[in-house]
Amino acid sequence: MTTHVRIIAMIGALVFWSWLAVASDDTQSSTGKKEAMTMTNQYHLILKRLDAVKVSHDMDAFAQIGKDIERLPLAEETDLPERQKMRRQKLELWLKLLNECDQLIDQQFDPNDVPQINIAPPPNTGLSAGASPIAIKDPQLRQEYERAIRLNAEKAERYHIQEKLRDYDKDWSAKANAYMKTQYTSNAQDVAEINALIDRNVANKYRKEQLKKQFGDPR
C-alpha cells in the first residue's frame, strides 16, 4: 500500500469514528427524551390507577402502585430541567399515594376486635359453629344465620384492608421521606417546592406536619 493510499485510509477512519461518536451522542439524547416521555406517561397512568383504587379498594392494586412509583426513573444529572420535572412528578405521586392511604384508613379501627373464625348458629338449632346454613330447616333461623355469616365475612374483609393499609402507610412513609432526603437539598428553593407539593397533594394535617419536618417549613 502506497503512502498516499495509507493517508486516505487514515482520513476515512477518522471521519468514520467522528461520525460514530456524534451518532452515539444523538442516540443517548434521544434515549433520554424517550425515558422522559415514558416517565410522564407513567405518571398519568398511575394517577388513573389511583383513581380506580378509590372506588375498588383493591389492596393488591394499591400495593402494586407503590412498587411502580418506587421503580420510576430519574433523568440524568446533566439534564437539570428535565431532572427537576421528573423528580417533582415522582414526589407528587408518593404524596398522592400517602394521601389516598389516609383517606382509606379508618381511625376508629380496633385491631383487637377481630372477626370470628366460625359463626355459631342460633342456639335452638343444636348445631355447632361453622355448620352449613342448609342444615337449618327453619327458614327464619337459616336467614338469621346466613346474615350473621355475611356480616362476619364483611368484617373480616374490612379488618384485612385496615391491617394492609397500616403496613403500606409505614412502608411508603419511610420511602417517601428517604426519597425527599436523597433527591432534594435543604436550600430554600427545594424546600419551597416540597412544601408546595405537600400542601397541594396532602389533606391530613398531621401528615403534612410530619412530611415538612424532613426539611423544615420556612414559612
N, C-alpha and C positions, 0 to 999 in steps of 0.2 A: 504494500500500500504506500503511495507517494505521500510526501509531506502535505501537499495540497489537499489530498483526499482525507488525510487524518484531521486536518483543521476543520474541514467541512463537517466531518462526523462529530467532532467535539462540539461545534456550534449547534448542530442538530440535537445533540444530547442535552445541552444546556437549555435550549428552547423547550424541549420536552419536559424536563424536570421543573422548569419555571411554570409551565402551563399546569402541570400536575399539582404543584403547591397552591396555585390560585384556585384550581378546581376544588381542592380539598377544603380550602377556606370557605368557598361558596357553599359547599355541601354542609359544612359544620354550621354555617349561618342559617341555611335553610332548615337544618335539623332542629336548631334552637327555636326557630319560629314555629315549626311543626309541633314541638313539645309545648310551646306556649299556647298554641291553639288547642292542643289536646287538654291542657290544664283548664282552660276556660270552658271547654265543652264539658269536662268532668265536673267542674264547679256547678254549672247549671243543671247537669244531670243529678248530682247529689241533692241539690235544692228540691228538685221534683220528688226524689225518693223520700226526703224528709217530710214533705207534704203528705205523701202517701202513708207514711208511718203514723202521722197524726190521726188518720182515720182508722187504719187497720190494727194499730198497736201490736204489730208483728215484731216480737223481740229478736228473732233471728235476722230479719231485715235491718232492724235498728243496729244490732251488733255489727253487721257487715258494713254499714255506712261508716262506723267508727274505724274499722280496719282500712277502708278505702281512703278515708281522709288522711290517715297516717301514712299511706303509701304515696300520696300525691307528691310530685316532684317540685323542685325549686329551680329557678333559672340560674344560669351561670353568674358568678360574682361580677364578671366583666360587663354584663348587660344589666346595669343598675336599674333603669326604669322598669324593665320587664320583670326583674327580680323583685322589686318592691310591689309590683302589681300582684304577682303570684304569691308572694309572702302574705300580702293583705287578704287575698282570696282564701288562702288556706286557714288563716287565723279566723276569718269570718265564719268559715264552715265549722271549725271547732266550737266557736261561741254559739252558733245556731244549734249545734248538736247538744251542747250543755243546756241551753235554754229549753229545748224540747224535752230533755230529761227532767228538768224542773217542772215542766207542765204535766208530765205523766206521773211523777212521784206523788203518792198520797201521803201527806204529812200526818194523817191520823192512823197510818198503818201500824199495827201492833204485831211484831214478829213472834210474840208468844201465843197469839190467837191462831193456832194452826188448824187447818182443815182436818176432818176426821178421815181415817183410812177407810173405814166401813161405816155405813149408816145403819143404825138399828131400826127395824120395822116397828110399827106401832105395837106396844106391849101385848095387847089382847090377841095378836096374831099367833103368838107362840113360836115365832121364827127367830133365828139368830141373826146377828149383824152381818150384812153383806148378802143376805138371801135375795134371790131374784124376785122382782115385783110380781112376776107371773104366778108365783106360789101363793099369792094372797087372793082369795076368792072374792072377798067383799070389795066391790068397785070403789067405794069411798075410801076405804083404808088403803087400797092399792094406789089410788091417786095421791093420797096424802104422803105415802112412802116415796112415790116417784118424784113428787115435788121436793121432798127433803134431799133425795139423791141429787137432783138437778141443782139445787141451791148450794149444796156442798161442793159439787164439781165447779160451779162458778166461783165459789170462794177459793178453791184450790188454784184456779187459773189466775185470779187476782193476786193471790199470795205469791205465786211463781213469778208473775210480772213485776211485782214490787221488789222482790228479792233481786231479780235480774237488774232492775233499774238502779238499785243501790250499788251493785257491783260495777255497772257501767259508769255511774257517777264518779266513783272512786278512781277507776282506771283512767277515764277521759279527763278528769280534772288534773290529774298528775301529768298527763301527756300534753294537755293544753298549756299548763304552766311551764313545762320543760320546753315546749316549742317557743313560747314567748322569750324565755331566757336565752335560747340559742340563736334565735333569728332576729331579735331586736336588741337594741342597746338602751342605756338609761338616759340618752340625750333627750332634750326637750321635744324634738320632732317625733322621735319614735314613741315616746310616752304619750304624746298628744294623739298620735294615730291609734294606739292601743285603747286609750280611754274613749275615743270617739266610736271605735268599733264595739267596745263593751256597751256603751250607752245605747247604741243603735240596735244591738242584737240580743241583749240580755235583759230580761224583765225583773228577775228576782233581785231584790235589794241586797240581800246577804251575799248572793253570788257575785254581784257587781263589786262589792267591797273586797271580797276575797281575791278576785282577779286583779283588781287595781293595786292591791298590796304588793304585787310582784315587782312593780317599779315605782309605785307611789304616784298618787294623783296630784299633779302640780297645781290644780285649781283650789 
